[in-house]
Amino acid sequence: MKINTVTSQRRLLAPGWYYAEFTSAKFFPAGNPQRSGQGSTNPVLDVELITKGNSIEETEGIKLYDSQSLLPQSMWSALLVAKSAFGELDVDDDGEVEIEWSDMVGQPVMVQVSIQTYRGNRNNNVDHYAHVSTEIGPDGFPAIVGEEALLVGGETLIPVEAAD
């Protein structure tokens, strides 16, 4: 078997914001044997994304992976991932929302990526999600006009003025 060492190299994205698309979204309930072998007995949402790039052509087609805990105290983070995929969520009178996680597959999204080292290997990490209709400001962050936005990770973005 011959392996091309050029095309089989692992590619890392430079830190920044990228357009992507959800290619997989799998819910694993607490104690699921398919997921618990990976060290998690809590309910988890595993997502896979593929980059659609930004202004640099070589950033297209890179796979990203993320896991969101679905424990009650961290559900806010998973809800923000859902909002980034679907836009506004249909919340009922009791303040509850029904989410079919697999419906995220094929949805476009913007992700902020960083590089982290895990067990000696450098990997991309998805830090934040934003809906694709959100514009990116000159500072590299989504430009939320006239309102604050809470992003995954708990950072609050300060409102920006509309561009002239």
Secondary structure, 3 states (H helix, E strand, C coil): CCCCCCCCCCCCCCCEEEEEEEEEEEEECCCCHHHHCCCCCCCEEEEEEEEEECCCHHHEEEEEEEEEECCHHHHHHHHHHHHHHHCCCCCCCCCCCCCCHHHHCCCEEEEEEEEEEECCEEEEEEEEEECCCCEECCCCCEECECCCEECCCCCEECCECCCC
